[in-house]
């Protein structure tokens, strides 16, 4: 089950569970859309994968107790600002490769 991390790892922007600005990689590294598009160039600094929109977990019990009330979002931020020079070198070689082919 996704943790639904509460902030962007780079800029620490708040990303509540219903945020449409949250992006995650396959390891659930969490960044805001602005950082993904303008800084990271769709390259996860932790694994090299690409990003997708994070799903929104229902806030109400619509079926089988699968909702935020039973499975709350994480409240622990993971703030690890990206070293921009290091990331630029890392991303330069792979950012033109589609994420699904990396």
Secondary structure, DSSP 8 states (H G I E B T S, - for coil): -----SB-TTT--B--TT-SSEEE-TT--EEEHHHHHHTSTT--TTTS---EE-----SS--STT-STTTS------------HHHHHHHHHTTTTS-GGG-
